[in-house]
Amino acid sequence: MTNEGPATVEAATVVKQQDARLQMFAEFWHYFSINKGAVIGLVVFALLILVAIFAPLLAPHSADDQFRDFFLTPPAWQEGGNAQFLLGTDAVGRDILSRLIYGSRFSLAIGFVVVTTALVSGVILGLLAGYCRGWVDTLIMRIMDIILAFPSLLLALVLVAVLGPGLVNAMIAIAFVLQPHFARLTRAAVMAEKNREYVISAKVAGASHLRLMLVTILPNCIAPLIVQATLSFSNAILEAAALGFLGMGAQPPTPEWGTMLAEAREFILRAWWVVTFPGLAILITVFAINLIGDGLRDALDPKLKRS
Amino acid sequence: MLRYILGKLALIIPTFIGITILAFGFVRILPGDPVLVLAGERGLSPERHTALMHQFGFDLPIWQQYLTYLTNILSGDFGTSFSTKTPVLRDFLVRFPATVELAIFAMIFAIIFGVAFGIFAAIRRGSWFDQLTMGTALAGYSMPLFWWGLLLIIVFSGMLHWTPVSGRIDLLYFFKPVTGFMTIDSLISGQKGAFRSALSHLILPTIVLGTIPLAVIARQTRSAMLEVLGEDYVRTARAKGLAPRRVIGLHAFRNALIPVVTTIGLQVGTLLTGAILTESIFSWPGIGKWMIDAISKRDYFTVQGGLLLIALIVMSVNLIVDVLYAVINPRIRAN
């Protein structure tokens, strides 16, 4: 009987915490859903994820099957089109729709891997710089300034030239050039939070440096990082496609959208469809993510909240 | 003011040294022996190899190599191209005006349309015009430039035959470059139709390169205007009965201009990134295409020199923007 007291209290606290979280999410959703564009972006992005996951079920053909009787077949609704190939075929007779469907896997994977890498390394560097200050701060931030002095695509290109062309190296290079933005944001947020009362009280209570950095301060710097992560996600997709287009990213026959465009380039005046659809896929994906980013900024930026 | 500028300059020195280390390190971290990498698949005799190692100074200790490199740069020697055997700086200067000309046209295009759309969207906040403009601006911001360029070529060059596909001017015209700006040189040459040809070659690349800055400027102008339109002095101006055009032009826009000017300055890096793609699509003989060609030809000394020169330009422009910003807004200087 005596043991029941604390247990009930604990259960009540858990319920309360869950309630608080639910309420926070409801508030977030309220502000996010005011922005209709953001909701549309979210729906499109969710559909893209589904397409990427179920690519083998959705794609009418394999990404690499070459139909030798159907080189540069126009889309189905155009004269000379074939219902078997809805968006037409490319110069070696591969179905464009199937390649686009499989390509969504690459674009989304690139976004996730690049953003995670850039976020983790940027946050660690930013935390260290903002928390330790002094020479650590100077050193880290000067290095970030140096990276930011180069146009991002150029630096990524040069890095890939050093590492060797390929999708993995392209992702490393893009993560490298995107990471300073996270470091700068984290540093600024940490410096703003560091001298607040809750941090000082945690310090007085004897929290270690690691705990102060990761458990006390970091969760309160999350909002701007989420917005930046969304923007970086779309940037990563665009830059990876640009690298692919310049022949330094994913290599043929990978159905990566930028690489597909590079292969299609010589046919632009003869077969509009081989160029149009991969680019449209990139645009729709990046646009959807940027719409979400706008909505997140509205929902998470307290300055813009009307209440 | 002078103290502010000197402070900014002092901050730039470590960044400059860092950039030189990065450019210097680039050739050294290439996998394998640098001379063998530069020689490519031709192969080298051992004697030639030793001679080349000595010629490039690769046999010296690394810090000595770096000091030589830094001294060379400070005296204006950015290395020699491996494929053309000309100084990298000269190659750069020959091509730089082409990029600047394109960038200036793109920026003018972006500013005119971006500011106009931004202002009208802000005045008619929430209207269909506002929503359409801002939707389009976000789409423009999401645009894969290389695809946008190809699409415009398909429509305007392929289907409508309105614009040329690539290059800076028709092959019919030939004259010695004076300024390096094709529009000005064609006028100086006095050849009939040359200026027109130069302009028509600029149209599509200008649109492609200007698209992202246009989108950014339109969004920024709109939000700056919205902020200013809510201020007391604008309300006062309205209350005194000033004409709406005067309120917006004189009171609101001039104050909204400060963040817009900064945005414009910050677009220089974006323009250079965009130039790499735009020039490569339209075979525009500027520094973007030059760098891409150098990378694919493995002309590493050109890449090294070009990388450094481009970073120096971005750094200088950012410095100028910072100083201009401080001139416009005295509050910055105080901090």
Interface residues (C-beta under 8 A of the other chain):
Chain A: G37 R142 I143 D145 I146 A149 F150 P151 S152 L153 L154 L155 L157 V158 A161 V162 G164 S234 L238 A241 A242 F245 L246 G247 M248 G258 L261 R265 I268 L269 W272 V275 T276 P278 G279 I282 L283 V286 F287 I289 N290 L291 D294
Chain B: P14 T15 G18 I19 L22 F26 I29 L30 P31 G135 L138 A139 Y141 S142 M143 P144 L145 F146 W147 W148 L150 L151 I153 I154 S157 G158 G269 T270 L272 T273 I276 L277 S280 M291 I292 I295 S296 R298 V303 L307 I310 A311 V314 M315
